Amino acid sequence: MAGRLRILIVDDHEVVREGVKRVLEGEDRFEVCGEAADGPAAIQEADRLKPDLVVMDLRIPGLDGLQATRRILATHPQIRVLVFTIEETEQMAQEALRAGAKGFLSKADAGADLIGALQSLALGQTYLSPRFRERAGGNPSSSRAVS
């Protein structure tokens, strides 16, 4: 992915969407092209906007984030999805990756790692939240950016 990367933000909380936009405003490499507050709207906006990246919450109305991710990627496999959630279980991270997401970031780590996570996905790498890197004890398959 070259040039300015277009990002769709999916979260049912407006304050979270606004916070993500503010973090990204200072980054020339990223452009927020759209927002959605639920699963069906996420799919509709992905179809309409064809973003490069999607920042996807798991707990959204309509269809949850995993279902929305699967549906988006079934039609647009080139889109890279970063699951951005308060859910911090290894099982949930594994489910997100099985659904096709290329990254999993805890909202608790967002301030420090959101930009790095999106940059990793833009480079074609898989990203895992620091909480999972620590638990894995340095296992290369769970490092920050995994090719």
TIVO-2410 file (N, C-alpha, C; in nm, 3 decimals):
# residues 147
REC num residu      c1      c2      c3 atome chaine
REC   1      M   0.084  -0.118   0.000     N      A
REC   1      M   0.000   0.000   0.000    CA      A
REC   1      M   0.089   0.124   0.000     C      A
REC   2      A   0.074   0.203  -0.102     N      A
REC   2      A   0.158   0.323  -0.111    CA      A
REC   2      A   0.071   0.447  -0.103     C      A
REC   3      G   0.133   0.560  -0.073     N      A
REC   3      G   0.060   0.685  -0.065    CA      A
REC   3      G  -0.020   0.696   0.063     C      A
REC   4      R  -0.116   0.785   0.061     N      A
REC   4      R  -0.201   0.808   0.178    CA      A
REC   4      R  -0.301   0.694   0.193     C      A
REC   5      L  -0.310   0.637   0.313     N      A
REC   5      L  -0.396   0.521   0.337    CA      A
REC   5      L  -0.530   0.565   0.392     C      A
REC   6      R  -0.635   0.513   0.331     N      A
REC   6      R  -0.772   0.548   0.369    CA      A
REC   6      R  -0.821   0.450   0.476     C      A
REC   7      I  -0.878   0.506   0.583     N      A
REC   7      I  -0.918   0.426   0.698    CA      A
REC   7      I  -1.066   0.445   0.727     C      A
REC   8      L  -1.135   0.333   0.750     N      A
REC   8      L  -1.272   0.331   0.796    CA      A
REC   8      L  -1.270   0.293   0.944     C      A
REC   9      I  -1.334   0.373   1.029     N      A
REC   9      I  -1.339   0.348   1.173    CA      A
REC   9      I  -1.476   0.293   1.208     C      A
REC  10      V  -1.479   0.175   1.273     N      A
REC  10      V  -1.605   0.111   1.311    CA      A
REC  10      V  -1.608   0.092   1.462     C      A
REC  11      D  -1.695   0.167   1.528     N      A
REC  11      D  -1.713   0.155   1.673    CA      A
REC  11      D  -1.849   0.215   1.706     C      A
REC  12      D  -1.921   0.155   1.798     N      A
REC  12      D  -2.053   0.207   1.831    CA      A
REC  12      D  -2.049   0.327   1.924     C      A
REC  13      H  -1.932   0.360   1.976     N      A
REC  13      H  -1.918   0.476   2.063    CA      A
REC  13      H  -1.855   0.593   1.985     C      A
REC  14      E  -1.931   0.700   1.973     N      A
REC  14      E  -1.884   0.816   1.899    CA      A
REC  14      E  -1.754   0.871   1.958     C      A
REC  15      V  -1.742   0.869   2.091     N      A
REC  15      V  -1.622   0.923   2.154    CA      A
REC  15      V  -1.497   0.842   2.113     C      A
REC  16      V  -1.512   0.713   2.093     N      A
REC  16      V  -1.399   0.631   2.048    CA      A
REC  16      V  -1.364   0.666   1.904     C      A
REC  17      R  -1.465   0.677   1.819     N      A
REC  17      R  -1.439   0.713   1.679    CA      A
REC  17      R  -1.369   0.848   1.671     C      A
REC  18      E  -1.415   0.945   1.750     N      A
REC  18      E  -1.353   1.077   1.752    CA      A
REC  18      E  -1.210   1.071   1.803     C      A
REC  19      G  -1.187   0.989   1.905     N      A
REC  19      G  -1.052   0.975   1.959    CA      A
REC  19      G  -0.956   0.916   1.858     C      A
REC  20      V  -1.000   0.813   1.786     N      A
REC  20      V  -0.915   0.753   1.683    CA      A
REC  20      V  -0.886   0.856   1.574     C      A
REC  21      K  -0.988   0.930   1.533     N      A
REC  21      K  -0.966   1.034   1.430    CA      A
REC  21      K  -0.863   1.136   1.477     C      A
REC  22      R  -0.871   1.177   1.602     N      A
REC  22      R  -0.774   1.276   1.653    CA      A
REC  22      R  -0.632   1.223   1.654     C      A
REC  23      V  -0.617   1.097   1.691     N      A
REC  23      V  -0.484   1.037   1.689    CA      A
REC  23      V  -0.430   1.036   1.546     C      A
REC  24      L  -0.515   1.007   1.451     N      A
REC  24      L  -0.472   0.995   1.311    CA      A
REC  24      L  -0.457   1.129   1.241     C      A
REC  25      E  -0.519   1.235   1.293     N      A
REC  25      E  -0.512   1.368   1.229    CA      A
REC  25      E  -0.370   1.417   1.209     C      A
REC  26      G  -0.283   1.388   1.301     N      A
REC  26      G  -0.146   1.436   1.292    CA      A
REC  26      G  -0.057   1.351   1.204     C      A
REC  27      E  -0.111   1.249   1.144     N      A
REC  27      E  -0.033   1.158   1.061    CA      A
REC  27      E  -0.064   1.182   0.913     C      A
REC  28      D   0.033   1.229   0.840     N      A
REC  28      D   0.012   1.257   0.698    CA      A
REC  28      D  -0.017   1.131   0.617     C      A
REC  29      R   0.027   1.018   0.666     N      A
REC  29      R   0.013   0.894   0.590    CA      A
REC  29      R  -0.129   0.838   0.591     C      A
REC  30      F  -0.212   0.882   0.688     N      A
REC  30      F  -0.346   0.827   0.704    CA      A
REC  30      F  -0.454   0.931   0.679     C      A
REC  31      E  -0.566   0.886   0.623     N      A
REC  31      E  -0.683   0.970   0.602    CA      A
REC  31      E  -0.806   0.891   0.646     C      A
REC  32      V  -0.882   0.944   0.740     N      A
REC  32      V  -1.007   0.879   0.779    CA      A
REC  32      V  -1.110   0.910   0.671     C      A
REC  33      C  -1.154   0.807   0.601     N      A
REC  33      C  -1.247   0.827   0.489    CA      A
REC  33      C  -1.391   0.802   0.530     C      A
REC  34      G  -1.412   0.738   0.647     N      A
REC  34      G  -1.549   0.712   0.688    CA      A
REC  34      G  -1.558   0.651   0.826     C      A
REC  35      E  -1.682   0.643   0.874     N      A
REC  35      E  -1.711   0.588   1.006    CA      A
REC  35      E  -1.838   0.505   0.998     C      A
REC  36      A  -1.849   0.410   1.090     N      A
REC  36      A  -1.971   0.331   1.103    CA      A
REC  36      A  -1.989   0.295   1.249     C      A
REC  37      A  -2.115   0.286   1.292     N      A
REC  37      A  -2.146   0.258   1.432    CA      A
REC  37      A  -2.200   0.118   1.455     C      A
REC  38      D  -2.220   0.040   1.347     N      A
REC  38      D  -2.270  -0.097   1.364    CA      A
REC  38      D  -2.220  -0.184   1.249     C      A
REC  39      G  -2.245  -0.314   1.262     N      A
REC  39      G  -2.196  -0.409   1.163    CA      A
REC  39      G  -2.250  -0.387   1.022     C      A
REC  40      P  -2.383  -0.375   1.005     N      A
REC  40      P  -2.435  -0.352   0.871    CA      A
REC  40      P  -2.381  -0.223   0.806     C      A
REC  41      A  -2.369  -0.117   0.885     N      A
REC  41      A  -2.315   0.008   0.831    CA      A
REC  41      A  -2.167  -0.009   0.794     C      A
REC  42      A  -2.093  -0.088   0.871     N      A
REC  42      A  -1.952  -0.113   0.840    CA      A
REC  42      A  -1.939  -0.180   0.703     C      A
REC  43      I  -2.022  -0.277   0.678     N      A
REC  43      I  -2.019  -0.348   0.548    CA      A
REC  43      I  -2.057  -0.252   0.436     C      A
REC  44      Q  -2.163  -0.176   0.457     N      A
REC  44      Q  -2.207  -0.079   0.356    CA      A
REC  44      Q  -2.099   0.024   0.326     C      A
REC  45      E  -2.036   0.078   0.430     N      A
REC  45      E  -1.932   0.179   0.410    CA      A
REC  45      E  -1.807   0.119   0.345     C      A
REC  46      A  -1.773  -0.003   0.381     N      A
REC  46      A  -1.658  -0.068   0.316    CA      A
REC  46      A  -1.685  -0.088   0.168     C      A
REC  47      D  -1.807  -0.127   0.134     N      A
REC  47      D  -1.845  -0.143  -0.008    CA      A
REC  47      D  -1.838  -0.009  -0.081     C      A
REC  48      R  -1.887   0.095  -0.017     N      A
REC  48      R  -1.895   0.226  -0.081    CA      A
REC  48      R  -1.759   0.294  -0.091     C      A
REC  49      L  -1.682   0.289   0.018     N      A
REC  49      L  -1.557   0.365   0.027    CA      A
REC  49      L  -1.432   0.289  -0.017     C      A
REC  50      K  -1.437   0.158  -0.006     N      A
REC  50      K  -1.322   0.072  -0.038    CA      A
REC  50      K  -1.193   0.122   0.030     C      A
REC  51      P  -1.196   0.128   0.164     N      A
REC  51      P  -1.077   0.177   0.236    CA      A
REC  51      P  -0.961   0.078   0.226     C      A
REC  52      D  -0.843   0.126   0.259     N      A
REC  52      D  -0.726   0.038   0.267    CA      A
REC  52      D  -0.727  -0.040   0.398     C      A
REC  53      L  -0.768   0.028   0.505     N      A
REC  53      L  -0.765  -0.028   0.640    CA      A
REC  53      L  -0.898  -0.004   0.710     C      A
REC  54      V  -0.936  -0.098   0.797     N      A
REC  54      V  -1.054  -0.081   0.880    CA      A
REC  54      V  -1.012  -0.102   1.025     C      A
REC  55      V  -1.048  -0.007   1.111     N      A
REC  55      V  -1.029  -0.021   1.255    CA      A
REC  55      V  -1.164  -0.067   1.309     C      A
REC  56      M  -1.172  -0.193   1.355     N      A
REC  56      M  -1.299  -0.260   1.384    CA      A
REC  56      M  -1.313  -0.298   1.531     C      A
REC  57      D  -1.414  -0.244   1.597     N      A
REC  57      D  -1.447  -0.289   1.732    CA      A
REC  57      D  -1.519  -0.423   1.722     C      A
REC  58      L  -1.510  -0.504   1.828     N      A
REC  58      L  -1.578  -0.634   1.827    CA      A
REC  58      L  -1.722  -0.624   1.872     C      A
REC  59      R  -1.748  -0.541   1.970     N      A
REC  59      R  -1.883  -0.532   2.027    CA      A
REC  59      R  -1.958  -0.415   1.964     C      A
REC  60      I  -2.019  -0.446   1.850     N      A
REC  60      I  -2.100  -0.347   1.780    CA      A
REC  60      I  -2.237  -0.408   1.752     C      A
REC  61      P  -2.340  -0.325   1.743     N      A
REC  61      P  -2.475  -0.377   1.717    CA      A
REC  61      P  -2.492  -0.430   1.575     C      A
REC  62      G  -2.599  -0.502   1.556     N      A
REC  62      G  -2.633  -0.555   1.424    CA      A
REC  62      G  -2.562  -0.684   1.397     C      A
REC  63      L  -2.440  -0.676   1.354     N      A
REC  63      L  -2.349  -0.790   1.339    CA      A
REC  63      L  -2.228  -0.755   1.423     C      A
REC  64      D  -2.174  -0.852   1.496     N      A
REC  64      D  -2.055  -0.819   1.574    CA      A
REC  64      D  -1.935  -0.797   1.482     C      A
REC  65      G  -1.826  -0.750   1.539     N      A
REC  65      G  -1.708  -0.717   1.460    CA      A
REC  65      G  -1.649  -0.833   1.383     C      A
REC  66      L  -1.658  -0.954   1.439     N      A
REC  66      L  -1.605  -1.071   1.368    CA      A
REC  66      L  -1.690  -1.101   1.245     C      A
REC  67      Q  -1.822  -1.097   1.260     N      A
REC  67      Q  -1.910  -1.122   1.145    CA      A
REC  67      Q  -1.892  -1.014   1.039     C      A
REC  68      A  -1.884  -0.890   1.082     N      A
REC  68      A  -1.864  -0.780   0.986    CA      A
REC  68      A  -1.730  -0.794   0.915     C      A
REC  69      T  -1.627  -0.832   0.988     N      A
REC  69      T  -1.495  -0.853   0.927    CA      A
REC  69      T  -1.502  -0.962   0.820     C      A
REC  70      R  -1.564  -1.074   0.853     N      A
REC  70      R  -1.576  -1.184   0.755    CA      A
REC  70      R  -1.648  -1.138   0.629     C      A
REC  71      R  -1.755  -1.064   0.647     N      A
REC  71      R  -1.834  -1.020   0.530    CA      A
REC  71      R  -1.759  -0.917   0.446     C      A
REC  72      I  -1.692  -0.826   0.512     N      A
REC  72      I  -1.613  -0.726   0.438    CA      A
REC  72      I  -1.504  -0.795   0.357     C      A
REC  73      L  -1.433  -0.887   0.421     N      A
REC  73      L  -1.320  -0.952   0.353    CA      A
REC  73      L  -1.365  -1.051   0.246     C      A
REC  74      A  -1.486  -1.102   0.256     N      A
REC  74      A  -1.537  -1.192   0.152    CA      A
REC  74      A  -1.552  -1.117   0.019     C      A
REC  75      T  -1.584  -0.989   0.029     N      A
REC  75      T  -1.603  -0.906  -0.091    CA      A
REC  75      T  -1.478  -0.826  -0.127     C      A
REC  76      H  -1.402  -0.788  -0.024     N      A
REC  76      H  -1.285  -0.702  -0.043    CA      A
REC  76      H  -1.164  -0.761   0.029     C      A
REC  77      P  -1.108  -0.868  -0.022     N      A
REC  77      P  -0.997  -0.935   0.049    CA      A
REC  77      P  -0.871  -0.851   0.062     C      A
REC  78      Q  -0.860  -0.744  -0.015     N      A
REC  78      Q  -0.741  -0.658  -0.009    CA      A
REC  78      Q  -0.745  -0.564   0.112     C      A
REC  79      I  -0.862  -0.544   0.172     N      A
REC  79      I  -0.872  -0.457   0.290    CA      A
REC  79      I  -0.807  -0.526   0.409     C      A
REC  80      R  -0.733  -0.450   0.487     N      A
REC  80      R  -0.669  -0.504   0.607    CA      A
REC  80      R  -0.746  -0.452   0.728     C      A
REC  81      V  -0.786  -0.547   0.814     N      A
REC  81      V  -0.867  -0.512   0.931    CA      A
REC  81      V  -0.783  -0.522   1.058     C      A
REC  82      L  -0.788  -0.415   1.137     N      A
REC  82      L  -0.729  -0.412   1.270    CA      A
REC  82      L  -0.844  -0.419   1.369     C      A
REC  83      V  -0.852  -0.529   1.444     N      A
REC  83      V  -0.952  -0.538   1.549    CA      A
REC  83      V  -0.901  -0.454   1.665     C      A
REC  84      F  -0.987  -0.363   1.711     N      A
REC  84      F  -0.952  -0.264   1.813    CA      A
REC  84      F  -1.058  -0.276   1.921     C      A
REC  85      T  -1.023  -0.339   2.032     N      A
REC  85      T  -1.125  -0.380   2.127    CA      A
REC  85      T  -1.079  -0.375   2.272     C      A
REC  86      I  -1.176  -0.379   2.360     N      A
REC  86      I  -1.148  -0.390   2.502    CA      A
REC  86      I  -1.131  -0.537   2.540     C      A
REC  87      E  -1.176  -0.627   2.455     N      A
REC  87      E  -1.162  -0.772   2.478    CA      A
REC  87      E  -1.013  -0.806   2.477     C      A
REC  88      E  -0.966  -0.868   2.582     N      A
REC  88      E  -0.821  -0.894   2.591    CA      A
REC  88      E  -0.788  -1.040   2.617     C      A
REC  89      T  -0.862  -1.130   2.556     N      A
REC  89      T  -0.831  -1.271   2.574    CA      A
REC  89      T  -0.757  -1.324   2.453     C      A
REC  90      E  -0.671  -1.420   2.476     N      A
REC  90      E  -0.600  -1.482   2.365    CA      A
REC  90      E  -0.697  -1.550   2.270     C      A
REC  91      Q  -0.804  -1.608   2.327     N      A
REC  91      Q  -0.904  -1.673   2.244    CA      A
REC  91      Q  -0.967  -1.573   2.147     C      A
REC  92      M  -0.999  -1.454   2.196     N      A
REC  92      M  -1.061  -1.352   2.110    CA      A
REC  92      M  -0.962  -1.307   2.002     C      A
REC  93      A  -0.836  -1.293   2.037     N      A
REC  93      A  -0.735  -1.256   1.937    CA      A
REC  93      A  -0.726  -1.364   1.829     C      A
REC  94      Q  -0.727  -1.488   1.869     N      A
REC  94      Q  -0.720  -1.598   1.772    CA      A
REC  94      Q  -0.844  -1.600   1.683     C      A
REC  95      E  -0.962  -1.576   1.743     N      A
REC  95      E  -1.085  -1.572   1.663    CA      A
REC  95      E  -1.081  -1.458   1.562     C      A
REC  96      A  -1.028  -1.343   1.604     N      A
REC  96      A  -1.018  -1.229   1.513    CA      A
REC  96      A  -0.927  -1.262   1.395     C      A
REC  97      L  -0.814  -1.323   1.422     N      A
REC  97      L  -0.721  -1.360   1.315    CA      A
REC  97      L  -0.783  -1.466   1.224     C      A
REC  98      R  -0.856  -1.562   1.281     N      A
REC  98      R  -0.924  -1.663   1.199    CA      A
REC  98      R  -1.032  -1.599   1.111     C      A
REC  99      A  -1.093  -1.492   1.158     N      A
REC  99      A  -1.195  -1.422   1.080    CA      A
REC  99      A  -1.134  -1.344   0.965     C      A
REC 100      G  -1.001  -1.330   0.965     N      A
REC 100      G  -0.932  -1.261   0.856    CA      A
REC 100      G  -0.867  -1.130   0.896     C      A
REC 101      A  -0.887  -1.087   1.020     N      A
REC 101      A  -0.821  -0.964   1.065    CA      A
REC 101      A  -0.670  -0.984   1.058     C      A
REC 102      K  -0.598  -0.878   1.031     N      A
REC 102      K  -0.452  -0.883   1.024    CA      A
REC 102      K  -0.387  -0.824   1.147     C      A
REC 103      G  -0.470  -0.775   1.240     N      A
REC 103      G  -0.415  -0.720   1.362    CA      A
REC 103      G  -0.517  -0.721   1.474     C      A
REC 104      F  -0.465  -0.718   1.596     N      A
REC 104      F  -0.549  -0.720   1.716    CA      A
REC 104      F  -0.484  -0.627   1.816     C      A
REC 105      L  -0.554  -0.517   1.850     N      A
REC 105      L  -0.501  -0.416   1.940    CA      A
REC 105      L  -0.600  -0.390   2.052     C      A
REC 106      S  -0.552  -0.398   2.175     N      A
REC 106      S  -0.633  -0.364   2.291    CA      A
REC 106      S  -0.652  -0.213   2.296     C      A
REC 107      K  -0.773  -0.168   2.330     N      A
REC 107      K  -0.797  -0.025   2.344    CA      A
REC 107      K  -0.711   0.033   2.455     C      A
REC 108      A  -0.672  -0.049   2.551     N      A
REC 108      A  -0.586  -0.001   2.659    CA      A
REC 108      A  -0.447   0.036   2.608     C      A
REC 109      D  -0.407  -0.018   2.494     N      A
REC 109      D  -0.276   0.011   2.436    CA      A
REC 109      D  -0.283   0.113   2.322     C      A
REC 110      A  -0.400   0.165   2.295     N      A
REC 110      A  -0.422   0.246   2.175    CA      A
REC 110      A  -0.333   0.369   2.168     C      A
REC 111      G  -0.318   0.441   2.277     N      A
REC 111      G  -0.241   0.565   2.272    CA      A
REC 111      G  -0.099   0.543   2.223     C      A
REC 112      A  -0.038   0.438   2.268     N      A
REC 112      A   0.101   0.412   2.233    CA      A
REC 112      A   0.116   0.336   2.102     C      A
REC 113      D   0.018   0.255   2.065     N      A
REC 113      D   0.041   0.160   1.957    CA      A
REC 113      D  -0.051   0.167   1.836     C      A
REC 114      L  -0.151   0.254   1.836     N      A
REC 114      L  -0.243   0.257   1.723    CA      A
REC 114      L  -0.172   0.287   1.592     C      A
REC 115      I  -0.090   0.388   1.589     N      A
REC 115      I  -0.018   0.424   1.466    CA      A
REC 115      I   0.074   0.309   1.422     C      A
REC 116      G   0.148   0.253   1.516     N      A
REC 116      G   0.237   0.141   1.483    CA      A
REC 116      G   0.161   0.021   1.429     C      A
REC 117      A   0.045  -0.006   1.487     N      A
REC 117      A  -0.036  -0.118   1.441    CA      A
REC 117      A  -0.083  -0.095   1.297     C      A
REC 118      L  -0.131   0.024   1.269     N      A
REC 118      L  -0.177   0.055   1.133    CA      A
REC 118      L  -0.062   0.053   1.032     C      A
REC 119      Q   0.054   0.102   1.075     N      A
REC 119      Q   0.171   0.098   0.986    CA      A
REC 119      Q   0.212  -0.046   0.956     C      A
REC 120      S   0.206  -0.132   1.056     N      A
REC 120      S   0.239  -0.273   1.035    CA      A
REC 120      S   0.144  -0.336   0.933     C      A
REC 121      L   0.014  -0.312   0.950     N      A
REC 121      L  -0.083  -0.367   0.856    CA      A
REC 121      L  -0.061  -0.313   0.715     C      A
REC 122      A  -0.029  -0.183   0.705     N      A
REC 122      A  -0.004  -0.122   0.575    CA      A
REC 122      A   0.115  -0.187   0.504     C      A
REC 123      L   0.209  -0.239   0.583     N      A
REC 123      L   0.327  -0.305   0.526    CA      A
REC 123      L   0.303  -0.454   0.498     C      A
REC 124      G   0.180  -0.498   0.523     N      A
REC 124      G   0.148  -0.638   0.497    CA      A
REC 124      G   0.182  -0.731   0.611     C      A
REC 125      Q   0.207  -0.675   0.727     N      A
REC 125      Q   0.243  -0.755   0.844    CA      A
REC 125      Q   0.122  -0.774   0.934     C      A
REC 126      T   0.131  -0.874   1.021     N      A
REC 126      T   0.029  -0.899   1.122    CA      A
REC 126      T   0.074  -0.832   1.250     C      A
REC 127      Y  -0.020  -0.772   1.322     N      A
REC 127      Y   0.012  -0.700   1.444    CA      A
REC 127      Y  -0.067  -0.758   1.561     C      A
REC 128      L   0.003  -0.778   1.673     N      A
REC 128      L  -0.062  -0.820   1.797    CA      A
REC 128      L  -0.033  -0.720   1.906     C      A
REC 129      S  -0.135  -0.693   1.986     N      A
REC 129      S  -0.123  -0.601   2.099    CA      A
REC 129      S  -0.009  -0.643   2.191     C      A
REC 130      P   0.060  -0.547   2.252     N      A
REC 130      P   0.171  -0.579   2.342    CA      A
REC 130      P   0.132  -0.677   2.453     C      A
REC 131      R   0.008  -0.675   2.495     N      A
REC 131      R  -0.036  -0.766   2.601    CA      A
REC 131      R  -0.018  -0.911   2.559     C      A
REC 132      F  -0.034  -0.940   2.430     N      A
REC 132      F  -0.018  -1.076   2.382    CA      A
REC 132      F   0.127  -1.109   2.353     C      A
REC 133      R   0.204  -1.009   2.314     N      A
REC 133      R   0.348  -1.033   2.295    CA      A
REC 133      R   0.412  -1.070   2.428     C      A
REC 134      E   0.373  -1.000   2.534     N      A
REC 134      E   0.429  -1.029   2.667    CA      A
REC 134      E   0.392  -1.169   2.713     C      A
REC 135      R   0.267  -1.208   2.693     N      A
REC 135      R   0.221  -1.341   2.735    CA      A
REC 135      R   0.290  -1.451   2.658     C      A
REC 136      A   0.324  -1.422   2.533     N      A
REC 136      A   0.388  -1.524   2.449    CA      A
REC 136      A   0.536  -1.539   2.480     C      A
REC 137      G   0.590  -1.453   2.563     N      A
REC 137      G   0.729  -1.465   2.604    CA      A
REC 137      G   0.829  -1.451   2.492     C      A
REC 138      G   0.796  -1.363   2.396     N      A
REC 138      G   0.892  -1.337   2.288    CA      A
REC 138      G   0.882  -1.434   2.173     C      A
REC 139      N   0.780  -1.517   2.169     N      A
REC 139      N   0.760  -1.610   2.059    CA      A
REC 139      N   0.749  -1.530   1.930     C      A
REC 140      P   0.830  -1.561   1.829     N      A
REC 140      P   0.829  -1.482   1.704    CA      A
REC 140      P   0.693  -1.477   1.637     C      A
REC 141      S   0.609  -1.578   1.655     N      A
REC 141      S   0.480  -1.577   1.588    CA      A
REC 141      S   0.384  -1.478   1.653     C      A
REC 142      S   0.423  -1.420   1.764     N      A
REC 142      S   0.333  -1.324   1.828    CA      A
REC 142      S   0.403  -1.192   1.854     C      A
REC 143      S   0.504  -1.164   1.775     N      A
REC 143      S   0.576  -1.038   1.791    CA      A
REC 143      S   0.492  -0.924   1.736     C      A
REC 144      R   0.540  -0.803   1.757     N      A
REC 144      R   0.466  -0.684   1.717    CA      A
REC 144      R   0.422  -0.692   1.573     C      A
REC 145      A   0.512  -0.715   1.485     N      A
REC 145      A   0.480  -0.724   1.344    CA      A
REC 145      A   0.528  -0.858   1.295     C      A
REC 146      V   0.436  -0.939   1.250     N      A
REC 146      V   0.468  -1.072   1.203    CA      A
REC 146      V   0.437  -1.078   1.055     C      A
REC 147      S   0.534  -1.117   0.973     N      A
REC 147      S   0.509  -1.125   0.830    CA      A
REC 147      S   0.425  -1.246   0.797     C      A
***
